[in-house]
Amino acid sequence: QVQLVESGGGLVQAGGSLRLSCAASGIIFSINRMGWYRQAPGKERELVASIRRGIFTSYAASVKGRFTISRDNAKNTLYLQMNSLKPEDTAMYYCAAEGPRGDMDYWGKGTLVTVSS
């Protein structure tokens, strides 16, 4: 079983930065893919960024060039560096990890990011 705990959310002005962290515990050595998702009020959850094998990254078009996903295996932590934040980035951000069958089986409870204009 894998446990994920997000932190680092908060209130920031447009143009500012935040770094989200996701601390992982449990059977994590075999996790191939991890990702950050977000869900804004009244909207569906969307994939923000993912990282595979610790080095292969992909991003949603809306955040490309502004957000950076990274993984520190020594610290069992996933990060999301968010720069040039916009009000439309306001959402609950969730960390997720791939399970043995390739689905995102493990989820944290989320951390709230609010960007004021």
C-alpha positions, 0 to 999 in steps of 0.5 A: 500500500502507498500513502501520499500526503500533499503540502505547500498549497496556499494563497498567492498573488498572480505572478507568484510562485508556490512549490507543492510537495507530496510525501510518499510512504509504503511500498514505493520503490516500484512506482513507475509513474506519479503525477499531479492533478487538479480540480477547480470548483465546478470543473472536472479533475485534470492532469497537470503534470506527470513523471515516469521513471523519475525523468520523463515528464509531461505537462498540460498545455495550460501549465507548460513552461510555468510548472515543473514536476520532479521526484526525489527518490532519496526523500520519497517526495514528489514536487511541483514547482509552480511559477507565474501563477494565474487565477485560473490555476486556483484549484485543489491539487492532488498527488497520485501514484501508479499502481501495479496494473498501470492505473493511478491507484493511489491518491493524496487528500489534496492541497488547496492553491488559491491565486488572487488577481 
